[in-house]
Amino acid sequence: MKPNCLPFIACLLFAFTLKAQSNRVPSAQTNVPMDSIRLSDPFILADRQTNLYYMTGTGGLLWKSKDLKLWDGPYKVTKTDPNSWMGPNPMIWAAEIHPFKNKYYYFATFTNRAVKIDTVNGREIERRACHVLVSDKPDGPYIPMPDATYLPANMPTLDGTFWVDKNGKPYMVYCYEWLQNLNGTIEKIELKPDLSGTIGKGQVLFRASDSPWSREKDDKGNDRPNKVTDGPYLFQTQTGRLGMIWTSWIYDVYTQGVAYSKSGTLDGPWTQEKDPITPPNYGHGMLFHTLDGKLLMSLHSHKSVNGRTVRVPHLFEVDLSGDKLVLGKPYKG
């Protein structure tokens, strides 16, 4: 197996696992320790209205906690339209919950495996795109808004996140997947004021090949930057510097790096830090403040155990008091 095939194989195996689970929702449990939960792309909302933590991610289910240690769930919280492009039973990846203007918005990647949009290098590409659902409550139900699509139907996009830029306008920041363009990008697109759709076209912020730390082998065995862009998340340091954590691979190791905008806006230009920011086999992070004000990063570990991909959510302490993100020790609570 060529090393540069490993990210695709890992994603493919994980997709089959999700497909096998997509027709059932596990029975909700109570007081489940966080390290017993299997979850990719964990996103945590600390909601002061309900004084609870809500964790979602790939799979589109929801966990609830009072203390980040013990969790209740999972609960099904999405209600998609079976007559839409998503089909009757879409796969859901990398879900996020963002409060905005007295509502809660569910940013997620939906995949309809029955629809093929392209074939590149002999590989069929499924219909996959970022989309937004809405609810009046953090635990849903999350339902579609008027616009049927947010991003072009002929582009595989994923891992959409939310940011209000200095101009006061809301944006979705997302990945245009490497499976089609062969050099993944991270892009932005303006959202309507109520987030019910998009305005204009996406604009490239940077490409996977801009990374100095990600690596893969080409067909001749030579080193080059990895092609994968994954899991963007925006943050601002206490000095006002705009940054973005995002994830790729170092050969077969899932790894997260960070980039900073010279202009302080999404338009950049974006400069990549030389070294990754998290330990090996950790990635797809996001930042949140606990209910008592401590800044944490939520992310998952990523490894193969006896041929099975295992992803476990973790928490790390974070310091943004300077002009860079500094990752601290694992958070034990």
C-alpha positions as CSV (number, residue, x, y, z in Angstrom):
1,M,0.0,0.0,0.0
2,K,1.4,3.4,-0.9
3,P,1.7,5.8,2.1
4,N,-0.2,8.5,0.4
5,C,-3.3,6.2,0.1
6,L,-3.5,5.8,3.9
7,P,-5.7,8.9,4.6
8,F,-8.2,7.7,2.0
9,I,-8.2,4.2,3.3
10,A,-8.7,5.3,6.9
11,C,-11.6,7.6,5.8
12,L,-13.1,4.8,3.7
13,L,-13.1,2.3,6.6
14,F,-14.6,4.9,8.9
15,A,-17.3,5.6,6.3
16,F,-18.3,2.0,6.1
17,T,-18.5,1.9,9.9
18,L,-20.8,4.9,10.0
19,K,-22.9,3.4,7.2
20,A,-23.4,0.2,9.2
21,Q,-24.5,2.3,12.2
22,S,-26.6,4.8,10.4
23,N,-29.8,2.8,10.5
24,R,-29.8,2.7,14.3
25,V,-29.4,5.1,17.2
26,P,-27.7,3.6,20.3
27,S,-29.8,3.6,23.4
28,A,-29.1,6.6,25.6
29,Q,-27.1,5.9,28.7
30,T,-26.3,8.0,31.8
31,N,-23.1,8.9,33.6
32,V,-20.8,7.7,30.8
33,P,-17.1,8.7,31.3
34,M,-15.7,10.8,28.4
35,D,-12.9,8.3,27.7
36,S,-15.5,5.6,27.2
37,I,-17.2,7.5,24.4
38,R,-16.2,6.7,20.8
39,L,-16.6,9.9,18.8
40,S,-14.9,11.7,15.9
41,D,-14.6,15.5,15.6
42,P,-16.0,16.2,19.1
43,F,-17.5,19.7,19.3
44,I,-18.6,21.0,22.8
45,L,-21.0,23.8,23.4
46,A,-20.9,25.3,26.9
47,D,-24.4,26.7,27.2
48,R,-25.0,29.3,29.9
49,Q,-28.7,29.3,29.3
50,T,-29.1,25.7,30.5
51,N,-25.8,25.5,32.4
52,L,-25.0,22.3,30.5
53,Y,-22.4,21.1,28.1
54,Y,-23.5,19.6,24.7
55,M,-21.2,17.5,22.7
56,T,-21.7,16.4,19.1
57,G,-19.6,15.4,16.1
58,T,-19.5,12.8,13.5
59,G,-22.6,10.6,13.6
60,G,-24.9,13.6,14.2
61,L,-25.8,12.5,17.8
62,L,-25.7,14.5,21.0
63,W,-24.3,14.0,24.5
64,K,-25.1,16.2,27.6
65,S,-23.0,16.8,30.7
66,K,-23.0,19.0,33.8
67,D,-19.3,18.7,34.4
68,L,-17.4,17.4,31.3
69,K,-16.7,14.2,33.1
70,L,-19.9,12.1,32.9
71,W,-22.2,12.3,29.9
72,D,-25.7,11.3,29.1
73,G,-26.6,10.1,25.6
74,P,-26.4,9.8,22.7
75,Y,-29.6,11.4,21.5
76,K,-30.8,11.9,18.0
77,V,-31.3,15.7,17.4
78,T,-31.4,16.2,13.6
79,K,-34.5,16.1,11.3
80,T,-33.4,16.2,7.7
81,D,-35.7,16.3,4.7
82,P,-35.7,12.8,2.9
83,N,-36.8,14.5,-0.3
84,S,-33.7,16.8,-0.3
85,W,-30.4,16.1,-2.0
86,M,-29.3,14.4,1.3
87,G,-31.7,11.5,0.7
88,P,-33.5,9.5,3.4
89,N,-30.6,8.5,5.5
90,P,-27.5,10.8,5.1
91,M,-24.3,10.2,6.8
92,I,-23.4,13.1,9.1
93,W,-19.8,14.2,9.8
94,A,-18.1,16.8,12.0
95,A,-21.2,18.5,13.4
96,E,-20.9,21.7,15.3
97,I,-23.5,23.8,17.4
98,H,-23.2,27.6,17.2
99,P,-25.5,29.9,19.1
100,F,-26.3,33.1,17.1
101,K,-29.1,35.7,17.5
102,N,-31.2,33.7,20.0
103,K,-31.1,30.5,18.0
104,Y,-28.8,27.5,17.7
105,Y,-27.3,26.4,14.4
106,Y,-26.1,22.9,13.5
107,F,-23.3,23.1,11.0
108,A,-22.5,19.6,9.6
109,T,-21.4,17.6,6.6
110,F,-24.0,15.5,5.0
111,T,-23.3,12.6,2.6
112,N,-25.7,10.9,0.2
113,R,-23.7,7.8,-0.8
114,A,-26.4,6.9,-3.5
115,V,-25.5,9.9,-5.6
116,K,-22.1,10.2,-7.4
117,I,-21.0,13.6,-8.6
118,D,-17.7,12.9,-10.2
119,T,-15.0,10.3,-10.9
120,V,-11.3,11.3,-10.5
121,N,-8.4,9.0,-11.1
122,G,-10.9,6.1,-11.3
123,R,-12.4,6.9,-7.9
124,E,-16.1,7.8,-7.6
125,I,-16.9,10.8,-5.5
126,E,-20.2,10.9,-3.5
127,R,-22.5,13.8,-3.0
128,R,-21.2,15.4,0.1
129,A,-21.6,19.0,1.3
130,C,-21.7,21.3,4.4
131,H,-25.2,22.4,5.4
132,V,-26.8,24.2,8.3
133,L,-29.9,23.3,10.4
134,V,-31.6,25.4,13.1
135,S,-33.3,25.0,16.5
136,D,-34.6,27.2,19.3
137,K,-32.9,24.9,21.8
138,P,-29.3,23.5,22.1
139,D,-30.6,19.9,22.2
140,G,-32.8,20.3,19.1
141,P,-34.6,19.2,17.2
142,Y,-32.5,20.7,14.4
143,I,-34.5,21.2,11.2
144,P,-33.6,22.5,7.6
145,M,-34.0,26.1,6.7
146,P,-35.4,27.4,3.3
147,D,-32.3,27.1,1.1
148,A,-31.8,23.6,-0.3
149,T,-28.1,24.0,-0.8
150,Y,-25.3,26.0,0.7
151,L,-22.4,24.9,-1.6
152,P,-22.2,23.8,-5.2
153,A,-23.7,20.3,-5.9
154,N,-20.7,19.3,-8.0
155,M,-18.1,19.9,-5.3
156,P,-17.4,17.6,-2.3
157,T,-17.1,19.9,0.8
158,L,-16.8,19.1,4.4
159,D,-16.2,20.3,8.0
160,G,-17.9,23.6,7.8
161,T,-17.5,25.9,10.8
162,F,-18.8,29.4,11.7
163,W,-17.1,32.8,12.0
164,V,-18.3,36.4,12.2
165,D,-15.5,38.5,10.6
166,K,-14.4,42.1,11.4
167,N,-16.9,43.4,8.8
168,G,-19.8,42.0,11.0
169,K,-20.8,39.5,8.3
170,P,-21.2,35.8,9.1
171,Y,-19.3,33.2,7.2
172,M,-18.9,29.5,6.7
173,V,-15.3,28.3,6.6
174,Y,-15.0,24.8,5.1
175,C,-12.8,22.3,3.2
176,Y,-13.1,21.6,-0.5
177,E,-12.1,18.0,-0.5
178,W,-8.8,16.7,-2.0
179,L,-10.6,13.7,-3.6
180,Q,-11.7,16.0,-6.4
181,N,-9.2,18.9,-6.6
182,L,-6.2,16.7,-5.5
183,N,-4.9,19.6,-3.3
184,G,-7.5,20.3,-0.6
185,T,-8.3,23.9,0.2
186,I,-9.9,25.8,3.1
187,E,-12.4,28.3,1.8
188,K,-14.9,30.9,3.1
189,I,-18.4,31.8,1.9
190,E,-20.6,34.5,3.2
191,L,-23.8,33.5,4.9
192,K,-27.2,35.3,4.9
193,P,-27.8,37.4,8.0
194,D,-30.0,34.6,9.5
195,L,-27.6,31.8,8.2
196,S,-30.4,30.4,6.1
197,G,-28.2,30.2,3.0
198,T,-25.1,31.5,1.3
199,I,-24.2,34.6,-0.7
200,G,-21.9,34.6,-3.7
201,K,-19.1,32.1,-4.2
202,G,-16.5,30.5,-2.1
203,Q,-13.0,32.0,-1.9
204,V,-9.8,30.1,-1.2
205,L,-8.0,31.0,2.0
206,F,-5.1,28.5,1.6
207,R,-4.3,25.1,0.2
208,A,-3.1,21.9,1.7
209,S,0.3,22.3,-0.1
210,D,0.9,25.5,1.9
211,S,1.6,23.4,5.0
212,P,5.3,23.1,6.0
213,W,4.6,20.3,8.5
214,S,2.2,17.8,6.7
215,R,3.9,15.1,4.6
216,E,3.2,12.3,2.2
217,K,5.0,10.4,-0.5
218,D,4.4,10.8,-4.2
219,D,4.3,7.9,-6.7
220,K,8.1,8.0,-6.8
221,G,8.6,7.9,-3.1
222,N,9.6,11.6,-2.8
223,D,8.4,13.7,0.1
224,R,5.8,16.4,-0.5
225,P,3.1,18.3,1.5
226,N,0.0,16.2,2.3
227,K,-3.1,16.8,0.1
228,V,-5.7,16.7,2.9
229,T,-7.4,19.7,4.6
230,D,-9.6,18.8,7.5
231,G,-11.3,20.4,10.5
232,P,-10.8,24.2,10.4
233,Y,-11.7,26.1,13.5
234,L,-11.2,29.9,14.0
235,F,-10.1,31.6,17.2
236,Q,-8.7,35.0,18.3
237,T,-5.9,35.5,20.7
238,Q,-6.1,38.1,23.5
239,T,-3.9,40.4,21.4
240,G,-6.5,40.3,18.7
241,R,-4.7,38.0,16.3
242,L,-6.9,35.7,14.2
243,G,-5.9,32.1,14.0
244,M,-7.1,28.8,12.6
245,I,-6.4,25.3,13.7
246,W,-6.8,22.7,11.0
247,T,-5.8,19.0,10.5
248,S,-3.9,17.0,7.9
249,W,-1.5,14.0,8.0
250,I,2.2,13.4,8.5
251,Y,2.4,10.2,6.4
252,D,-0.1,7.9,8.2
253,V,-0.3,10.0,11.4
254,Y,-3.3,12.4,11.9
255,T,-1.9,15.7,13.0
256,Q,-3.1,19.3,13.7
257,G,-1.4,22.5,12.8
258,V,-2.2,26.2,13.1
259,A,-2.2,29.2,10.7
260,Y,-2.5,33.0,11.4
261,S,-4.0,35.8,9.3
262,K,-1.8,38.7,8.7
263,S,-4.7,41.1,8.2
264,G,-6.7,39.8,11.2
265,T,-9.6,38.9,8.8
266,L,-10.6,35.7,6.9
267,D,-9.0,37.2,3.8
268,G,-5.5,36.7,5.2
269,P,-3.0,36.2,3.8
270,W,-2.6,33.1,6.0
271,T,0.8,32.0,7.3
272,Q,1.4,28.5,8.4
273,E,3.3,27.7,11.6
274,K,6.3,25.4,11.0
275,D,5.4,22.7,13.4
276,P,2.2,20.9,14.4
277,I,0.5,22.0,17.6
278,T,-0.8,18.7,19.0
279,P,0.6,15.3,19.8
280,P,0.7,12.6,17.1
281,N,-2.6,11.0,16.3
282,Y,-4.7,13.9,17.7
283,G,-6.7,16.3,15.5
284,H,-9.9,18.0,14.4
285,G,-9.9,20.3,17.4
286,M,-12.1,23.2,18.5
287,L,-11.9,25.7,21.4
288,F,-14.4,26.5,24.1
289,H,-14.6,28.1,27.5
290,T,-15.9,26.0,30.4
291,L,-18.9,27.3,32.4
292,D,-16.4,28.7,34.9
293,G,-14.3,30.4,32.2
294,K,-11.4,28.0,31.6
295,L,-10.3,27.7,27.9
296,L,-10.1,24.1,26.6
297,M,-9.5,22.3,23.3
298,S,-11.7,19.4,22.4
299,L,-10.3,17.0,19.8
300,H,-10.0,13.2,19.1
301,S,-7.3,10.7,19.1
302,H,-7.0,8.7,15.9
303,K,-5.4,5.3,15.6
304,S,-6.0,1.8,14.3
305,V,-6.5,-1.1,16.7
306,N,-6.6,-4.6,15.2
307,G,-7.7,-3.2,11.9
308,R,-10.4,-1.0,13.4
309,T,-10.3,2.7,13.5
310,V,-10.8,4.1,17.1
311,R,-11.5,7.7,17.8
312,V,-11.8,9.0,21.4
313,P,-12.6,12.6,22.5
314,H,-10.1,14.4,24.7
315,L,-9.6,17.8,26.3
316,F,-6.5,19.9,26.6
317,E,-5.9,23.2,28.4
318,V,-5.1,26.1,26.1
319,D,-3.5,29.5,26.6
320,L,-4.4,32.4,24.3
321,S,-3.0,35.2,26.5
322,G,-0.2,36.1,24.0
323,D,-0.3,36.3,20.3
324,K,-0.2,32.6,19.7
325,L,-2.2,29.5,20.7
326,V,-0.2,27.5,23.3
327,L,-1.4,24.0,24.0
328,G,-1.2,22.9,27.6
329,K,-1.6,19.7,29.5
330,P,-4.5,17.2,29.2
331,Y,-7.5,18.5,31.2
332,K,-8.7,16.3,34.0
333,G,-11.3,18.6,35.5
